[in-house]
Amino acid sequence: MSVQAWTFVIVGASFALYIAIALRSRAKSTGEFYVAGGGVSSVANGLATAADWMSAASFLSMAGIISFTGYDGSVYLMGWTGGYVLLALLLAPYLRKFGKFTVPDFVGDRYASQWARIVAVVCALFVSFTYVAGQMRGVGVVFSRFLEVSIDTGVVIGMGLVLFYAVLGGMKGITYTQVAQYCVLIFAYLVPAIFISLQVTGNPVPQLGFGAADLATGQPLLERLDGLHAELGFAPYTDGAKSMVDVFFITAALMVGTAGLPHIIVRFYTVQKVRDARWSAGWALLFIALLYTTAPAVAAFARTNLIQTVSGKEHAGLPEWVGKWEQTGLIKFDDKDGDGRVRYVADAATNELSIDKDIIVLANPEIAGLPDWVVGLVAAGGLAAALSTAAGLLLVVSSAISHDLLKSALCPQISERGELLAARISAAVAVVAAGYVGIHPPGYVAEVVAFAFGLAASSFFPALVLGIFSRRMNASGAVCGMLAGLAFTSAYIVHFKFLAPESNDAQHWLWGISPEGIGTLGMLLNFLVALVVARFTPPPNAQVQGLIDRIRVPRGADGPRAARRGETPRGRA
């Protein structure tokens, strides 16, 4: 069968499975729609969290960035992996113990303020909408190549699919769908990585092949890549071009942004106990590590094979996959010297080939000449990664509007049936809007996602941390901090990506900090404003301070054993 036929078979089978799960797990109450009824096992929640976490940016774009930028791309690995650890250890158990449906729920009750709740809803919408737009772009890239349609048409197809099972099943349907999607995406990522590692280095373990010798030359793989880059005028693959300031700020923004992502935090409400939340975080980290430790190897293998396939070759004699990607517009050849050969070099004035970073994982099996069924499998994996995250984000948007805005603030008398209907309508509106941005993206997938992390870092993270660990923090401080951080970060991103894109370089950035890293500065501004405002405004009442103590004290810590020792229970002094 052809690549397209295999793609139809494998993608069709995977989507039939997802839809069957969504139908079987259809949400019948708001509890099932928002948090799957709170009865998901820790292993299943770990699988679902990993699928929710590993979006199109992780599956499609991260290896692509590392492949093209080398060392500089490591900021995404460090930031996203470290951020999940930060979330699991610092926030997840406390938020689960609080026991509400959503992050705005926590903010509203912790700060005893409807204004704080509404501001948190606005922040959730900003973050989730930016993030889901990146996923829709990833879906469009996959469909455009393997269904041989335009990217715009691919985005529209993806919109319809994710809307169906997100709106129908809610968190209950999404959770069990994401378990299946994780299995598909990790299998699709590892199979070609193992094959290509064997081809390039003779080692079946990609993580070990990454540091092994290239079979063709006997040189260490990374040394070989450095040599190929030098021949073409690119910076050495193992050297970085970014300043240490920007590397630090991007990594920090991705880390703390992870800890403020509402669609990941809400996953810890789907388990029965706080202990299960901790275990599911551990399982998720293990499942995430399988892909994240493989990505640098995939990037290096793809970069080596790509350069050797296209550089200096006759355009007419290039493999069929190059022409297929050219039809999508994601690979472009401009024969500047008219000799019919591909000049792929660093110098923009003489370079004749431009390659979109988002295609490298999808094209990797074709570049390496793997069987057609592997190519179809990778397409199914890319769609699973993008749609699993998109579904989780759409649920955040719908719950923020229906539960946090309508039920908790504007229309407290709304019935459960009316709330469920509002949730589904808001999800439908959100996916249409996200699809539009996916068709007109401000950057490649990982870049758009990085903006979402920056917005989460500058808005939610300080409010959550201070809400848990500071008895003095009040609603005035939290609201002012969130608004200041969100406004500063979003204004910076909009300026350099939309209003003045021609000035988007290190020379014009504030202190050399790129739009991808500005969320760290926004977070610091949030902390500063929140602490200063709280210092000069009244502290929370005794009831709120008691709530903080109950969240922070481990269950049983103030029980009979403390009394037998003659100690005062913690948090009750």
Secondary structure, 3 states (H helix, E strand, C coil): CCHHHHHHHHHHHHHHHHHHHHHHCCCCCHHHHHHHHHCCCHHHHHHHHHHHHCCHHHHHHHHHHHHHHHHHHHHHHHHHHHHHHHHHHHHHHHHHHHCCCCHHHHHHHHCCCHHHHHHHHHHHHHHHHHHHHHHHHHHHHHHHHHCCCCHHHHHHHHHHHHHHHHHHHHHHHHHHHHHHHHHHHHHHHHHHHHHHHHHHHCCCCHHHHCCCECCCCCCEHHHHHHHHHHHHCCCCCCCCCCCHHHHHHHHHHHHHHHCCCHHHHHHHHCCCCHHHHHHHHHHHHHHHHHHHCCHHHHHHHHHHHHHHHHCCCEHHHCCHHHHHHHHHCCEEECCCCCCCECCCCCCCCCCCEEECHHHHHHHHHHHCCCCHHHHHHHHHHHHHHHHHHHHHHHHHHHHHHHHHHHHHHHCCCCCHHHHHHHHHHHHHHHHHHHHHHHHCCCCCHHHHHHHHHHHHHHHHHHHHHHHHHCCCCCHHHHHHHHHHHHHHHHHHHHHHHHHCHHHCCCCCCHHHCCCCCHHHHHHHHHHHHHHHHHHCCCCCCHHHHHHHHHHHCCCCCCCHHHHHCCCCCCCCC
